[in-house]
Amino acid sequence: MPIWNPWHGCRKISPGCANCYVYRRDESIGKDASVVAKTKDFALPLAKTRNGGYKLTADRGVVYACMTSDFFLDIADEWRAECWDMIRLRSDLHFHIITKRIDRFGKCAPPDWGEGWDNVTVCSTCEDADRTNYRLPILLGLPIKHREVICEPMLGEIDMSEYLQTGLIEHVTCGGESGNNARPLDFAWVKELRRQCVRSAVPFTFKQTGAVFIKDGRTYHLERSLQMPQAKKSGYSYTPATGCADAIRYTLPRREELFSRLSRSDFRSRFHLSDKDRQYAAEKGIDTIRAHAADFVKTRLSPENPANDGRQTPMRGHPVFIAQHAAACCCRGCLEKWHNIPSGKILTPDEQAYIVDVLMSWIENEMKR
């Protein structure tokens, strides 16, 4: 992964900057990271080897620009045009630009940008809900061929569903914060953002846990060397239609504990079979109702990315529909939250059978009331 830093140093502008790794690193060597200056690698895309070929070649992968600054930093305005010239000339390379200043893009784009360049990906950072709702509308409204989003450090739960549904975002990455003063990353935030990506078939990368990681209410403090491996080990990165989610390890809840939790939920506990539902179930018989449940689970829940996920189960019209809401088996998000079954995977026959058993247990208990 080649890195091209045409200038070094930056100015903090948002919550994600508070514990900036560049500032931490520079401070450790007695350097002021707020001082911005061109580097010796300014012209790296044009640098050549002794044999006359370019040092940076396409086979080395994507070129990440300005990793110790921001490409759209106002202090660098006088240097940026020359960088655009190099990017234009090296159309054989793909350049990846991560920025917290997407709102300056319009002022900083080259005059011949047009509808965007094929060899440039622009990635906006979105560390929290506020910055997401400010920056992503700007990102989506700009003429850019390749758009990505990175939530790192992720500082809270983020809902970018409406932005993902546009189909204009090609990839989402999230991760925690490193360093002695790191703010925590809750795995629940990661899973929720991943679910949003799954629903829109957008690739997702869980890059690192950060130094302070919360999982199932427990807080873990991880050394830097473990933060990326632990994120990878979780299996929660996602690429559509690859079966990658099959590797995620999870444990189904005990039936008694599940129903106890459901009974304490104001939303779940309000569902009951109506007299009409009871009559229908009695007339059809429990075996027929189970067959209906199996069919609904197979067709509406089992695909990797079910159509209209989150809204595919009606609130009335069949005893099984009522049971699905009462037992939190109505969509893939609820299956993950209540039953630990990860989103983004095709449900196995055993998983489908488990869900049907849960639904039928609830229905049979209702029929006895």
N, C-alpha and C positions, 0 to 999 in steps of 0.2 A: 504494500500500500504506500505509494510515493506521497510525500507531504511537501507542499510548496508554500513556504512562508515568505512572501515578498516583503512584508514588514512585520515588526514585532512590537507588542505593547497594545494596550486597549484602555477604554474608559468604561466603568461599570454603569449600567443603565436600568437594570431590573432585578427582581429578587433572585433570579438564577445566578447572578453575578457575585453575590455576597461572598462566597467562598471560592472564587475563581482559582482553578488549578494553576493558571499562568502566574497570577499574583503570588500564590504560595511558593511556587518553584523559584520565581525571581527573588522573592524576599529571602529565601534560604541561601542565596549567593550574593546578597547585598545589592540587588538590582531593583530599580523602581519600574514596575510593570506598567505604570500609567504614562511613561515616556514612550512615545511611538516613533520608530525609526525604520528606514529601509534596511533590509538585511543583505548579506553577501549572496544570498540565493535569489535575489530579486528576479534575475533573468533565467532561473533554472529551466523553464520549458525550452529555452533556446540553447542551453549548454550542450556542448558536444564532447565526445570522447576523442582520444588521440587518433582514432581511425576515421574521424569525420562524421560519425553517426550521432544522433541525439542520445543523450544520457537517459532521458525519459522516453520509454517506448510503451506502446499499447499493451504489450504482453505482461507488463508489470502491474497492470490494473488501473483503477480509477485514481486520479490525482486529487488529493484533498487540499484545498487552498485555504490559507489564512487560519491555521489551527491554533496559532498563538496570538490572534487578533480578530478583527472582523473585516471582511472584504468591503463592507459599506460604511466603515468608520469615516466620519467627516474629515478627520485630520489627514486621511490618506487620499482625499479627493484629487490632489495634484499628481498622484502616481498611478491611479487606477486605469486611466486611458491606455497607458503603456501595457498594463496587464491584460486588458481586453484585446489589445493588438496581438499579444503572444497567444492568447487563447484562440483567437480567430485563426492565426497562422497554423497552430497545432490542432487542426480539426481531426487529426487521427487519434488524439487523446480525449478522454472524457474527464471533465473537471467537476468536482463536487464542492459547492460553496455553502457552508453553514453560517447562518447569520441570525442575530437578534435584532437586526435593523432592516427588516424587510420593508418597513415603511419608507426607507430611503431609496429603494430600488429604482423607482421611476426617475429620480434625479441622477442616478448613477449608471444607468444602462447605456451602452454604446449607441451611437446614432443609427447604426444599421442592424440593431437588434431585431426589429420587425416583430414577428410572432414568437421569437425565441430561437436559440441555437440548439441544434441537436446534440452537441457535445458538452452541454452544461446542465447540471442538476442544481437547483436552488433549494436548500433545505432550511426551513424556518424552525427556530427553537421555540418551544412552548412549555415552560416549566410549571405553569399552574393554569387554573381555569380562566383567570383574568387575561393573561397573555395569550392564551389559546383563542379566546373570543375577540381579542384585538388583532392579532397577527394573521390568523388563518383567513379571514375574509379578504385581507389585503393580498396574501399569497395567491388565493384562488382567483382574484380579479386581475392579476397581472398576466401579460403575455409570456408565459414560460412553458417550455416543452416538457420539462421533467421537474416535478415537485415532490419533495419529501418533507417529513416532519420529525423532529427529535425532541423528546421530553426528557431532558437530562441537564441538571438534576430534576427529577420529578418531585414536586413539593406538595402535591395534593391530588385528589381525584379529578380527572379530566373527562369531560364529555365532548368528543369531537365527532359524534355520529353524523350530524347534518353535513359536516364538511367532507367526511369520508364517502358519504353517499353520492357526492358529485362525480366520483370516479376520476377526479383529477389528481389525487394524492397517490403516489406510487409505492410509498413505503413509510412505515412509522417505526421509530426506535424509542425505547425508554430505558432509563437506568437511574441508579441512585447517585449519591454524592460521596466523594472520598475526602480524606483529610481528618484532622483532629476535631474540627468543629462541624463535622458533617451533620446535616439534618436527615431525619429518618425517611426511609422509603417503605411504605406499607404494601405488602404483596397483593392485598385486596385491590389497590389502585391499578397495579400491573394487570391483574386478571380482568378487571373491568374494561380497561383500554384494549386489551387483547380481544375481548368479546366483541367490542365495537368493530375492530378490524376484521374479525372473522365474518361478521354479518355483512360487511361490504367487500369481502374477498380481497382485502388489502394485506400484503405481507407485513409481518410484525417481528421486530427483534427485541428481545429482553436482553439488553447488553451487559448490565452489571447490577449487582444488588446494592452497591454503595457500602459505606462503612457501618451504617446503622440500619438494620433490616428488620422489619416487623412482619411476622408470619403467624397467623392464628392467635393473635394477641400476645405473642412472646417477642421480645426484642433481642436481636443477635448483633454482636459486634464482630465484624469480620476484618481480617487483615487484607491489605490491598491485593495480595497475591491470590486470594480466594474469591474476590468479588465477581470477576468475570467467569471463572470456572463454575461457581455455584449457580449463577444465572443460566449458564449453558446446560448444566446438569438438570435443572428444573424441567427442561423440555418445552418451556412456554414460548419460545420463538415459533413463528407460524408462517408457513408458505402454503398457499392454497393448493389443493389437489395433489399433495405429496404424501399424505398419510403420516406426516411428522408428529401429529398429536397422539398417535397410537403409543408413543414411547413414554407419555406422561404417566407416572405412577400415582395412584390415588387409592383411597379406602372408602368403600361404601359405608354410610352411617348405619348404626344398629337401628333396627326397626322401632324399638321402644323409644330410643332417644329422639329419633326423627319425629315421631308423632307427638312426643312431648313438646318439642320445639315448635311444631306447627300449631299446637293448641295454644301456645303463648303468643302467637302472631295475631294481631288484631285483624289483619287482612285475610290470612288463610282461614282463621277460625270462623269467619262470618259465612263461609260457604256450607250449605246443607242441601240435601235433595228435597225438592218440592214434592207435593202429593202426586203431581203428574209424573215426575221422574220415578218415584217409587212404583207407581202403577205400571209404567213402561218396563221397568226392570223386572217386576214380578211377572208380567205377561210374557216377556221375551225369555226369561230364565237366565240364571247366572252364567251358564256356558256361552250363551249368545252375547251377553254383555262383555264377557272376557274376550271373545273373538273380535268384537268391535274395538275394544281397548287395544288389542294387539295390532289391529289394522291402523288405528289412529297413530299409535306410537311409531309404527314402521314408516308410514307415509309422511307424517308431519314433523316427527322429531328425529328420526334416525339419520337423515342425510348430514353430511359434513356441514353444509351451510343451508339449512332449510329455508324454503321460500317464505318471505314475510315473517322471519323469525322474530319473536316477541309479540306478534299479533296473530299467530296462526291458530290459536285455540279460542273458539267462541265462548262467551260467558254463560250461554244457556243453549238448550236445544237437545241435550243428551246427558244422561247421568255421568258418562265418562268425562265430558267436558267440565262438569262441575268438580269431579274428582281431581282432574288435572290441576285446576287452580287451587283446590284445597290442599293437595299434596305436593304443590310446587313442581309439577311435571308438565307445565304448560308451554315452556320454551327452553331453549338450550342455556340461556342465562340462568334461569331458575334451577335447572338441573345441576349446573356447576355450583351455584351458591348453596343449595340445600342438600344435594346428593353427592357433590364432589366429582361428578362426571364432567371432564373437561370439554369445553366447546372446541369446535374445529376438528372433530373426528367422527367417522361413521360409527354409529352405535352397533356394537356386536350383538349377536343373538342373545347372549347372556345378559347384557345390559338392558336390552329391550324386555327380556323376560322379568328382570328385576323391577323395572318401571311398571309393567303390567301387574305384577304381584302387589306393589304398593297401592296402585289405583284400586285394585279389587279388594284389598284389605279395608281401604277407606269406605268403599261402596257397601261392603258387607256389614261394616259397623253401623253405617247410616241406616241400612235396612232393618237393623235390630232396634233402632231408637223408637 
